[in-house]
Amino acid sequence: MILSGWESVFFWIFSIAAIFAGLLTVMARNTIHSALFLISSLVSVAALFVLLQAEFIAGVQILVYVGGVMVLFLFVIMLVNVGSEERGNEEIFNRPRQVTASVIFCGLLVAVLIGALNTGYAGFERRDETKLHESAQARRTRDQDLATSATGASRITNDTSRIGNSLYRFASLPFEIASVLLLVAIIGSVMLARTLKQEASVDDVDPEVLRTEAAQDPELAEVQTEPVT
Amino acid sequence: MFKVFMPAFALLFQEAANPGRFTIAWEKAQHPDLSKFLIIGALLFIIGVAGVLTRRNIIVIFMSIELILNAANLNFIAMSRYLQDTGNVNAVAGQIFTVFVIVVAAAEAAIGLGIVIALYRNKETILIDEIDILKW
């Protein structure tokens, strides 16, 4: 999987962009800025997925993360961050001692991980050198037979069909479990974000609780209960 | 002044005469392999960890968790590609894992942000050092 030519140029561009955008996500003062930096980091990582010939995952990454999750994040930031302009220059990090300890910890992690990855990969490469060479040759001859894409710039890979096959053949049980998980998440987040007023309006709250709460909040007493169908 | 820069010049001339460490590093940089992708993944992971440990705003902490999961995805995809090249049988497994990681991340974000909204309604704050209901 050794990249070369323009691939390596794009690799450096996108990896540096991903790391800088990640750093700015952590360091930006304004929460909306850090959400936007996180979006650019995710898009850069999606470009790295394309370089690794995982086009389907790159598309999923952009559609689900950038199109779904980050829009949810931005909505919540706009709901919750009311009045952050008045509190403009308050501290965005924890206390200095906590920050120092965690930065030292992360620096040690960087040193150890980079050293370990370099030595570990050297062993990997020694083991698989002939195999890598052979498969690069095989891939080149196999890709000759694939159809050219509409732009004519590259060849259409069969990556997506292979993922679909394996997803429904080997991973169909986790796939179903994931659908149940998403259903639980939807219902759970709706339940969590509901107010007492909304619960009272569909008559979904204990009358005892409603009476004690209504004594403090006059708006709640006026809520008309609709009959549950 | 000259004495200070002399070793550097000597190193450059030596570099030009016979390719040493810098030339090898440049050659390696022109052909990124698996280890480069893993290092990028590790750096993104550590940036995420630093964000979780240092920030006060709970939404930024959630975004750092997304960054951590994304670094794991990058490692999965890079390893999957490497296994495809070494002729492994079920080498697409890494990409399938990535799909599930993205699903779990979406579910986690939905639940977490629901909790944040409920918390803001009751406590009027999203700074984690002011959320100390469980501490006494």
Interface residues (C-beta under 8 A of the other chain):
Chain A: M1 I2 L3 S4 S8 F11 W12 S15 A18 I19 G22 L23 T25 V26 T31 S34 A35 L38 S41 L42 V45 L48 F49 L52 Q53 A54 F56 I57 V60 Q61 V64 Y65 G68 V69 L72 F73 V76 I77 L79 V80 N81 E91 I92 F93 N94 Q98 V99 S102 V103 F105 C106 L109 V110 L113 I114 L117 N118 Y121 F124 E125 D128 K131 L132 E134 S135 A136 R139 D159 R162 I163 S166 L167 F170 A171 P174 A178 L181 L182 V184 A185 I186 G188 S189 V190 M191 L192 A193 T195
Chain B: A29 Q30 H31 P32 D33 L34 S35 K36 F37 L38 I39 I40 A42 L43 L44 I46 I47 G48 V49 A50 G51 L53 T54 R55 R56 N57 I59 V60 F62 M63 S64 E66 L67 N70 N73 L74 I77 A78 S80 R81 Y82 Q84 D85 T86 G87 N90 V92 A93 Q95 I96 T98 V99 F100 I102 V103 V104 A105 A106 A107 E108 A109 A110 I111 L113 G114 I115 V116 I117 A118 Y120 R121 I126 D129
